[in-house]
Amino acid sequence: TGAALAGSNYVVGALNLNGGSILGSVTIASNAVLNWRDGVVGPAASLTVQSNGVANLLTSAAKYLDGRMTNSGTVIWTGGTFNIRNNNSGYLGNVVNLGLWQMQGDLDLSQWFGNGLEIFNNKGTFRKSSGTGTSSITVTFQNQLGAVDVQSGLLSFNRPVTFAGGTVNFGISSNDFGRISVSGAATLTGSIA
């Protein structure tokens, strides 16, 4: 807690980020786990989750992404606001999702500077699997050949959103159904299932 992880690190077991900052490159290897409870991935840092690797975004504490994150494995997000910070200067946060990013609850994916540079690029699956309330996405969301899967509750896009060649799936059950809302510009191509 409160420490800094610097340099280049290849994690083959478990890494617990309970506060502090990641200042270098960190790779979560296949079958390895990151438990991110609190803290910052710094501006010059990068976080890579390899295929079959897992990143757990835990607790109600906010998480801050100031560098690049690439997920080819699984992100299981159960708590806290996930803040992407990019001002095209000192902060260069963005996400490329090539695997599964699973939101479990009514959680928020937020921009920090509000300049449109905070981007979540989905080429995998972005899923809201639980929570009957609203989850707000205030970053620029680009779904390029990926899938957005809303099993329950409302996924509210509050910045420009692009659905280009991917799919949008809605869950329907006896007590809830998935839905989306878009405020602002939306580019739609692909299929709705």
N, C-alpha and C positions, 0 to 999 in steps of 0.2 A: 504494500500500500504506500503510495506516495513516491515510489521509486521510478527511475527511468530505465527502459530497456533500449540499449543503443547498439548499433552495428548490424551485421547481417546474421539472422538467426533462422535455423531450420528446425522446426519443432516436430519430434516424432512421438512424443507422449502427450502430456497435457501442459498447457500454459494457462495460468490464472491471472487475469488482469483485474485487480481489485481496486485500482486507482493508479494515478501516475500517468506516464506517457510512454508510448513506443516511438522511438526516434529514428529507427533504421528499418531495413526490410525484414519482414517476418513472414515465413511460409509455414502454414499448417499442413503437414504432410498427410498423405493418404492414411486413414485410420488414426490420425491424431486429433486432438480436441483443444479448442480455445474456449475458455469460460470467461467472457467479458462482462464483468459486473459493474464497472465504473472506469472512467479514464478516457484517454485521448490517444488516437493514432495521429502522430504529429505531422506537420506540413511536409517535411522531407522524407517521411516514412511511406512504406507501402505494406499492405496486408494481403496475402494470397492464401486462399483456401483451395487446396488441391482436390481432385476427384476423390471421393470417399472421406475427405476431411470434414470436420464439423466445427462450426463456430456457434456457440451458445451465447445469445445476448440476453443476460439475466438481470434481475432486480429492477426496481423502479428508478434507479439512478440513470441520468442522461449519459449517452455515449456520444463522443465527438470524433468525426472522421475529417481530418485536415489533410490527408494524403489520399493516395489511390487504394481502392479495395477491389480485388478480383476474386469472385467466388465461382469455383468449378465444382464444389462439393455441396454442402448443406449448411444453411444458416437457419437456426431455430431461434426465433425472437419472441421472448416471453415477457419482457418488461423494459420499461424506460423509453423515453424519446430517443430516436436515432437522428442525430444532427449531422448534416453534411455541410462543411464550410469551404467555400471557394470564392476568393476575391480576385483571382487571376494574378496574384502577386505573392504574398506570403502563405496563403492558404490555397491548396489545390485539390480539395476533396472531391471525389467522384466514385461511383460504384459501377462496376461491370459485373452483372450476374449472368453466369453461364450454367449454373446448377439450379438448386432449389433454394429459394428464400421464403421461409415460412413464418408468417406473422400469426402468433397465437394470442389473440386478444385485441382489444380496441386501443391500438398503439399509433403513434404519429411518426412519420418520416418527414423531417423538417429541414428547410433551408435556413441558413444563418444570416447571410448577407442580403438575400432577396434580389439578386441581380440576374438570375437565370442561368448562372454558371454551375450551380449545384445540380448535378445530373445523376439520375439513376438510369442506367442503360440495361434493359432486361432482354437477354437472348436465351434465357432459361425459363424457369417457372417462378412467378411471384404469386404466392398463395396467402390469402387470409382465411385461416382454417377455423377460427373460433372468435367469439365476441359478437354479441348482437347489436352493439352500438356502432359508433362512427370511428373510423380510422382516417386521419387526414394525411394527405401527401401534398406537401407544399414545395417539393423539389420539381425540377423539370423531369418528367418520366417519359422515357423512350422505350416502347415495347417493339423491338425489331426482331421479328420472327420468333418471339417468345410467347409464353402463355401467361395470362393474368387469370387467376382462378379464385373467385370470391365465393367461398362456401357458406359464409354467414355474415350478417351485419352489412354495413355500408362502407365502401372504399371511396373516399371523396378526394378527387384530384382538384387541387386549388391553384395549379399552375398549368402551363401548356402541357398537353399529353399527346403522344403519338402512338397509335396502334398500327404498325406497318407490317403487314404480312403475317402477323401472329394470330393468336386466338384469345378470346375472352370467354371464360366458362363461369356459369352461375350455378351454385348449389341450391337444391330445393329439398327441404325436409318438412316434417310435420309441424315443427315449431319455429322455423326461421328459413330465410332464403337469402342468398347473396345478391348484392346490387352495387352499382357504381353511380357516382354523380360526377359531373365535369363542369367546372366553372372556368370560362375562358375558352381558348382555342383548342380544338381536338381534331387531329388528323386520323381518319379511320380507313384502313384497308385490311383485308383478311376475312376472318369468319367469326361469328358469334355462335357459341354452342350452349 
